[in-house]
């Protein structure tokens, strides 16, 4: 009994120590240079009904049902999905801000567990290219941030972000 209490206390102390060590906010950015007009690239990004043309996040689940709500490309518009709990789960993207060359959204997964983050696309003109920078941000509450010692958010999403940006590049450069 005493050993069990000591073990539980040690685990709780370790979680507390890790929570002080690990950051509560995690962000990462991926970028690509696209040989296409900024306006054309931005249309693909700001309209959720175009995301299936280039975004790879839901490609692993052919049974995913996708619905859209609101005026495409406008603040408040939504991209909702419901799929296999083990692959894509259930969630939504909600447009939170649109300016000339910036598109921001809230990312929310509701099943199999809750996960909320936000993302931003920033487009800038360069000589003959459009530079697209895609940033994702997640806030972890204190104590929950201890999971970052084993869960690398950037590594988890990196392949999908890179593949999606390459798909966006191929799609817009073809047209």
Backbone as CSV, one residue per row, in Angstrom:
resi,resn,N_x,N_y,N_z,CA_x,CA_y,CA_z,C_x,C_y,C_z
1,UNK,0.828,-1.188,0.000,0.000,0.000,0.000,0.879,1.262,0.000
2,UNK,1.870,1.261,0.886,2.762,2.410,0.992,3.518,2.618,-0.321
3,UNK,4.008,1.528,-0.917,4.718,1.607,-2.192,3.810,2.186,-3.278
4,UNK,2.553,1.767,-3.293,1.589,2.270,-4.276,1.393,3.766,-4.146
5,UNK,1.269,4.254,-2.914,1.098,5.696,-2.695,2.345,6.473,-3.101
6,UNK,3.503,5.907,-2.789,4.760,6.561,-3.181,4.879,6.602,-4.700
7,UNK,4.517,5.508,-5.350,4.564,5.456,-6.806,3.614,6.479,-7.427
8,UNK,2.404,6.560,-6.924,1.432,7.548,-7.426,1.951,8.962,-7.203
9,UNK,2.512,9.220,-6.045,3.080,10.542,-5.757,4.231,10.882,-6.681
10,UNK,5.083,9.876,-6.972,6.216,10.105,-7.866,5.738,10.403,-9.286
11,UNK,4.730,9.690,-9.756,4.182,9.933,-11.095,3.569,11.332,-11.161
12,UNK,2.828,11.715,-10.134,2.224,13.060,-10.114,3.304,14.138,-10.092
13,UNK,4.375,13.924,-9.328,5.482,14.893,-9.280,6.161,14.989,-10.641
14,UNK,6.307,13.840,-11.321,6.921,13.837,-12.650,6.065,14.613,-13.650
15,UNK,4.761,14.387,-13.626,3.848,15.122,-14.521,3.915,16.619,-14.232
16,UNK,3.939,16.988,-12.974,4.027,18.401,-12.603,5.345,19.005,-13.095
17,UNK,6.442,18.283,-12.913,7.743,18.782,-13.363,7.774,18.931,-14.881
18,UNK,7.239,17.937,-15.583,7.202,18.024,-17.043,6.337,19.184,-17.511
19,UNK,5.264,19.475,-16.799,4.375,20.581,-17.166,5.086,21.925,-17.065
20,UNK,6.011,22.045,-16.115,6.789,23.273,-16.022,7.841,23.343,-17.124
21,UNK,8.310,22.183,-17.569,9.363,22.109,-18.567,8.840,22.305,-19.994
22,UNK,7.745,21.666,-20.325,7.208,21.699,-21.684,6.428,22.993,-21.945
23,UNK,6.457,23.501,-23.170,5.705,24.718,-23.493,4.203,24.453,-23.510
24,UNK,3.430,25.487,-23.299,1.977,25.356,-23.386,1.479,25.688,-24.788
25,UNK,2.254,26.418,-25.552,1.881,26.776,-26.914,2.898,26.202,-27.888
26,UNK,2.378,25.516,-28.903,3.224,24.907,-29.919,2.754,25.407,-31.286
27,UNK,3.692,25.852,-32.099,3.391,26.311,-33.458,4.449,25.771,-34.403
28,UNK,4.046,25.548,-35.635,5.005,25.208,-36.670,4.481,25.739,-37.996
29,UNK,5.397,25.963,-38.920,5.055,26.540,-40.217,5.706,25.727,-41.328
30,UNK,4.960,25.543,-42.392,5.474,24.931,-43.614,5.208,25.912,-44.749
31,UNK,6.115,25.977,-45.717,5.971,26.919,-46.825,6.277,26.249,-48.147
32,UNK,5.746,26.854,-49.208,6.008,26.382,-50.556,5.962,27.576,-51.502
33,UNK,6.782,27.517,-52.536,6.761,28.535,-53.595,5.989,27.951,-54.767
34,UNK,4.977,28.688,-55.222,4.104,28.213,-56.292,4.190,29.174,-57.469
35,UNK,4.438,28.615,-58.629,4.511,29.427,-59.848,3.090,29.602,-60.403
36,UNK,2.324,30.472,-59.734,0.935,30.767,-60.125,0.552,32.094,-59.473
37,UNK,-0.426,32.783,-60.041,-0.847,34.063,-59.465,-1.392,33.888,-58.042
38,UNK,-1.085,34.834,-57.199,-1.531,34.801,-55.811,-3.045,34.678,-55.710
39,UNK,-3.772,35.389,-56.566,-5.237,35.340,-56.510,-5.763,33.925,-56.765
40,UNK,-5.155,33.205,-57.684,-5.588,31.836,-57.995,-5.308,30.898,-56.816
41,UNK,-4.140,31.014,-56.229,-3.773,30.171,-55.089,-4.687,30.479,-53.907
42,UNK,-4.944,31.763,-53.691,-5.784,32.164,-52.553,-7.210,31.634,-52.697
43,UNK,-7.732,31.576,-53.900,-9.078,31.023,-54.130,-9.156,29.562,-53.683
44,UNK,-8.106,28.793,-53.954,-8.084,27.383,-53.538,-8.067,27.259,-52.021
45,UNK,-7.400,28.180,-51.365,-7.255,28.109,-49.911,-8.502,28.626,-49.190
46,UNK,-9.019,29.752,-49.604,-10.101,30.375,-48.837,-11.465,29.721,-49.018
47,UNK,-11.617,28.908,-50.029,-12.889,28.218,-50.264,-12.786,26.773,-49.786
48,UNK,-13.467,26.477,-48.679,-13.407,25.125,-48.128,-13.855,24.063,-49.127
49,UNK,-14.759,24.418,-50.038,-15.224,23.417,-51.006,-14.149,23.055,-52.032
50,UNK,-12.993,23.717,-51.994,-11.864,23.361,-52.857,-10.826,22.511,-52.115
51,UNK,-10.918,22.447,-50.792,-9.877,21.790,-49.997,-9.683,20.321,-50.353
52,UNK,-10.732,19.628,-50.737,-10.582,18.207,-51.072,-9.734,17.997,-52.319
53,UNK,-9.537,19.056,-53.106,-8.696,18.967,-54.302,-7.209,18.842,-53.962
54,UNK,-6.819,19.321,-52.773,-5.392,19.355,-52.452,-5.038,18.929,-51.024
55,UNK,-5.955,19.050,-50.099,-5.657,18.742,-48.699,-5.697,17.231,-48.471
56,UNK,-4.676,16.680,-47.810,-4.558,15.227,-47.642,-5.113,14.697,-46.321
57,UNK,-5.560,15.540,-45.422,-5.943,15.089,-44.079,-7.026,14.016,-44.076
58,UNK,-7.960,14.078,-44.988,-9.070,13.125,-44.976,-8.933,12.024,-46.032
59,UNK,-7.835,11.998,-46.752,-7.667,11.022,-47.836,-7.530,9.587,-47.349
60,UNK,-7.212,9.373,-46.085,-7.042,8.017,-45.558,-8.361,7.346,-45.203
61,UNK,-9.451,8.045,-45.347,-10.753,7.502,-44.958,-11.751,7.772,-46.078
62,UNK,-11.970,6.777,-46.919,-12.849,6.963,-48.085,-14.321,7.100,-47.696
63,UNK,-14.670,6.769,-46.460,-16.067,6.846,-46.023,-16.404,8.175,-45.337
64,UNK,-15.464,9.081,-45.295,-15.698,10.362,-44.634,-16.795,11.152,-45.344
65,UNK,-17.744,11.627,-44.556,-18.811,12.489,-45.077,-18.421,13.931,-44.789
66,UNK,-18.489,14.764,-45.820,-18.098,16.170,-45.690,-19.298,17.048,-45.980
67,UNK,-19.491,18.061,-45.139,-20.541,19.045,-45.368,-19.940,20.435,-45.214
68,UNK,-20.602,21.399,-45.830,-20.156,22.788,-45.783,-21.294,23.632,-45.233
69,UNK,-20.948,24.677,-44.525,-21.962,25.593,-44.004,-21.467,27.021,-44.186
70,UNK,-22.388,27.929,-44.425,-22.031,29.329,-44.609,-21.561,29.628,-46.008
71,UNK,-21.291,30.905,-46.226,-20.827,31.355,-47.533,-19.351,31.002,-47.677
72,UNK,-19.027,30.196,-48.677,-17.659,29.747,-48.884,-16.699,30.928,-48.976
73,UNK,-15.612,30.856,-48.230,-14.606,31.900,-48.256,-14.867,33.067,-47.338
74,UNK,-15.971,33.021,-46.583,-16.323,34.122,-45.693,-16.121,33.708,-44.229
75,UNK,-15.901,34.695,-43.375,-15.774,34.433,-41.945,-17.033,33.716,-41.462
76,UNK,-16.836,32.650,-40.709,-17.951,31.858,-40.195,-18.276,30.638,-41.040
77,UNK,-17.761,30.570,-42.258,-18.021,29.386,-43.085,-17.355,28.172,-42.429
78,UNK,-17.940,26.994,-42.671,-17.456,25.781,-42.016,-17.247,24.647,-43.005
79,UNK,-16.283,23.820,-42.666,-15.981,22.580,-43.356,-16.084,21.515,-42.268
80,UNK,-17.074,20.637,-42.366,-17.290,19.625,-41.327,-17.065,18.239,-41.912
81,UNK,-16.537,17.344,-41.098,-16.353,15.975,-41.538,-16.777,15.001,-40.440
82,UNK,-17.194,13.828,-40.907,-17.536,12.730,-40.005,-17.045,11.456,-40.674
83,UNK,-16.101,10.796,-40.026,-15.516,9.605,-40.624,-15.243,8.532,-39.589
84,UNK,-14.449,7.567,-39.975,-14.059,6.478,-39.101,-13.343,7.049,-37.880
85,UNK,-13.776,6.652,-36.703,-13.220,7.180,-35.462,-11.716,6.940,-35.346
86,UNK,-11.227,5.838,-35.893,-9.798,5.512,-35.796,-8.953,6.244,-36.829
87,UNK,-9.576,6.784,-37.863,-8.804,7.438,-38.927,-8.972,8.949,-38.914
88,UNK,-10.171,9.417,-39.141,-10.390,10.860,-39.261,-11.257,11.436,-38.158
89,UNK,-12.098,10.613,-37.555,-12.964,11.100,-36.498,-14.007,12.079,-37.008
90,UNK,-14.418,12.957,-36.133,-15.420,13.971,-36.453,-14.868,15.330,-36.039
91,UNK,-15.077,16.316,-36.889,-14.585,17.644,-36.548,-15.002,18.686,-37.554
92,UNK,-14.389,19.858,-37.402,-14.719,20.957,-38.308,-13.574,21.958,-38.383
93,UNK,-13.594,22.700,-39.469,-12.742,23.876,-39.652,-13.699,25.053,-39.774
94,UNK,-13.416,26.129,-39.090,-14.250,27.322,-39.169,-13.377,28.499,-39.558
95,UNK,-13.753,29.194,-40.620,-13.017,30.380,-41.050,-13.180,31.472,-39.993
96,UNK,-12.071,31.983,-39.467,-12.122,33.013,-38.428,-11.684,34.389,-38.919
97,UNK,-10.954,34.433,-40.046,-10.512,35.734,-40.565,-10.063,35.578,-42.016
98,UNK,-10.439,36.536,-42.826,-9.996,36.575,-44.226,-9.623,38.013,-44.539
99,UNK,-8.378,38.197,-44.979,-7.957,39.505,-45.468,-7.428,39.292,-46.880
100,UNK,-6.791,40.297,-47.439,-6.358,40.214,-48.833,-5.570,38.939,-49.139
101,UNK,-4.564,38.610,-48.350,-3.739,37.438,-48.606,-3.535,36.578,-47.357
102,UNK,-4.494,36.617,-46.447,-4.416,35.826,-45.221,-5.747,35.130,-44.980
103,UNK,-5.676,33.864,-44.634,-6.863,33.073,-44.314,-6.582,32.344,-43.004
104,UNK,-7.435,32.564,-41.992,-7.262,31.932,-40.693,-8.474,31.076,-40.369
105,UNK,-8.237,30.004,-39.633,-9.312,29.080,-39.297,-9.089,28.464,-37.916
106,UNK,-10.168,27.957,-37.340,-10.103,27.174,-36.112,-10.300,25.718,-36.502
107,UNK,-9.473,24.862,-35.987,-9.506,23.418,-36.236,-10.029,22.752,-34.974
108,UNK,-11.093,21.965,-35.107,-11.676,21.338,-33.923,-12.065,19.892,-34.226
109,UNK,-11.491,18.969,-33.473,-11.880,17.565,-33.538,-12.724,17.294,-32.300
110,UNK,-13.888,16.654,-32.500,-14.774,16.354,-31.375,-14.816,14.864,-31.050
111,UNK,-14.512,14.016,-32.022,-14.444,12.567,-31.785,-13.245,12.014,-32.534
112,UNK,-12.484,11.137,-31.975,-12.708,10.343,-30.788,-12.394,11.075,-29.492
113,UNK,-11.707,12.186,-29.538,-11.419,13.010,-28.366,-11.459,14.460,-28.791
114,UNK,-11.288,15.347,-27.841,-11.329,16.771,-28.175,-9.924,17.291,-28.450
115,UNK,-9.815,18.069,-29.517,-8.551,18.665,-29.917,-8.884,19.949,-30.658
116,UNK,-8.368,21.071,-30.177,-8.659,22.366,-30.797,-7.337,23.081,-31.077
117,UNK,-7.241,23.636,-32.262,-6.079,24.424,-32.642,-6.503,25.473,-33.646
118,UNK,-5.557,26.231,-34.141,-5.890,27.220,-35.167,-4.770,27.273,-36.192
119,UNK,-5.140,27.695,-37.376,-4.170,27.760,-38.453,-4.318,29.028,-39.269
120,UNK,-3.251,29.368,-39.972,-3.245,30.559,-40.816,-2.430,30.293,-42.070
121,UNK,-2.992,30.699,-43.186,-2.274,30.720,-44.455,-1.932,32.173,-44.745
122,UNK,-0.671,32.423,-45.073,-0.246,33.753,-45.496,0.390,33.619,-46.869
123,UNK,-0.075,34.444,-47.791,0.449,34.414,-49.152,1.187,35.713,-49.426
124,UNK,2.319,35.598,-50.082,3.058,36.798,-50.462,3.617,36.602,-51.866
125,UNK,3.700,37.713,-52.570,4.227,37.698,-53.930,5.738,37.753,-53.892
126,UNK,6.330,36.959,-54.738,7.762,37.004,-54.964,7.911,37.012,-56.487
127,UNK,9.081,37.281,-56.974,9.260,37.324,-58.422,8.800,36.012,-59.055
128,UNK,7.735,36.077,-59.839,7.169,34.931,-60.556,6.600,33.826,-59.671
129,UNK,6.540,34.030,-58.380,6.043,32.998,-57.481,5.099,33.582,-56.446
130,UNK,4.261,32.704,-55.914,3.473,33.016,-54.729,4.046,32.151,-53.612
131,UNK,4.440,32.782,-52.531,4.943,32.047,-51.374,3.766,31.815,-50.436
132,UNK,3.480,30.541,-50.140,2.399,30.178,-49.226,3.038,29.660,-47.944
133,UNK,2.710,30.299,-46.825,3.168,29.841,-45.516,1.952,29.402,-44.720
134,UNK,1.983,28.171,-44.236,0.872,27.583,-43.486,1.359,27.333,-42.069
135,UNK,0.763,28.033,-41.111,1.136,27.908,-39.709,0.007,27.251,-38.936
136,UNK,0.370,26.327,-38.063,-0.606,25.698,-37.171,-0.175,25.965,-35.743
137,UNK,-1.149,26.255,-34.876,-0.894,26.578,-33.478,-1.850,25.805,-32.588
138,UNK,-1.325,25.298,-31.482,-2.144,24.590,-30.499,-1.721,25.023,-29.113
139,UNK,-2.707,25.369,-28.285,-2.458,25.693,-26.878,-2.786,24.463,-26.031
140,UNK,-1.871,24.082,-25.181,-2.088,22.980,-24.249,-2.242,23.552,-22.844
141,UNK,-3.337,23.249,-22.154,-3.485,23.725,-20.775,-2.375,23.147,-19.892
142,UNK,-2.085,23.828,-18.804,-1.076,23.361,-17.854,-1.439,21.950,-17.399
143,UNK,-0.486,21.117,-17.249,-0.534,19.685,-16.954,-0.759,18.876,-18.229
144,UNK,-1.686,19.300,-19.103,-1.881,18.595,-20.372,-0.647,18.744,-21.249
145,UNK,0.090,19.839,-21.062,1.294,20.052,-21.871,2.395,19.036,-21.557
146,UNK,2.274,18.298,-20.474,3.255,17.253,-20.164,3.246,16.161,-21.231
147,UNK,2.142,16.008,-21.951,2.069,14.995,-23.013,3.044,15.292,-24.149
148,UNK,3.501,16.533,-24.236,4.420,16.906,-25.317,5.780,16.217,-25.204
149,UNK,6.059,15.630,-24.063,7.315,14.902,-23.919,7.313,13.652,-24.816
150,UNK,6.105,13.118,-25.117,6.006,11.938,-25.987,5.245,12.226,-27.278
151,UNK,4.478,13.300,-27.319,3.668,13.632,-28.492,4.251,14.859,-29.171
152,UNK,4.883,14.663,-30.315,5.471,15.756,-31.075,4.453,16.222,-32.117
153,UNK,3.770,17.309,-31.813,2.700,17.818,-32.671,3.186,18.082,-34.091
154,UNK,4.337,18.697,-34.220,4.861,19.009,-35.550,5.140,17.732,-36.342
155,UNK,5.749,16.759,-35.706,6.049,15.502,-36.388,4.765,14.783,-36.792
156,UNK,3.740,14.862,-35.962,2.469,14.204,-36.224,1.794,14.761,-37.480
157,UNK,1.856,16.087,-37.666,1.173,16.739,-38.778,2.065,17.034,-39.987
158,UNK,3.374,16.974,-39.838,4.303,17.453,-40.871,4.067,16.833,-42.244
159,UNK,3.920,15.518,-42.315,3.747,14.877,-43.624,2.494,15.366,-44.337
160,UNK,1.384,15.470,-43.604,0.140,15.945,-44.218,0.273,17.393,-44.689
161,UNK,0.914,18.235,-43.907,1.100,19.625,-44.316,1.962,19.697,-45.574
162,UNK,3.072,18.984,-45.574,3.972,19.006,-46.738,3.287,18.464,-47.988
163,UNK,2.605,17.322,-47.870,1.911,16.735,-49.019,0.791,17.650,-49.516
164,UNK,0.057,18.237,-48.584,-1.036,19.141,-48.971,-0.507,20.343,-49.734
165,UNK,0.576,20.933,-49.253,1.161,22.080,-49.953,1.698,21.688,-51.325
166,UNK,2.278,20.521,-51.434,2.750,20.058,-52.743,1.569,19.815,-53.686
167,UNK,0.462,19.276,-53.163,-0.745,19.096,-53.975,-1.296,20.442,-54.433
168,UNK,-1.309,21.413,-53.527,-1.780,22.756,-53.864,-0.899,23.346,-54.971
169,UNK,0.388,23.167,-54.843,1.327,23.642,-55.858,1.041,22.986,-57.216
170,UNK,0.935,21.671,-57.238,0.659,20.952,-58.508,-0.652,21.392,-59.124
171,UNK,-1.682,21.485,-58.310,-2.997,21.860,-58.802,-3.006,23.255,-59.422
172,UNK,-2.450,24.225,-58.711,-2.519,25.611,-59.204,-1.528,25.871,-60.341
173,UNK,-0.419,25.169,-60.356,0.525,25.360,-61.454,0.007,24.744,-62.749
174,UNK,-0.825,23.702,-62.663,-1.405,23.094,-63.852,-2.397,24.036,-64.542
175,UNK,-3.160,24.747,-63.734,-4.165,25.650,-64.301,-3.539,27.003,-64.503
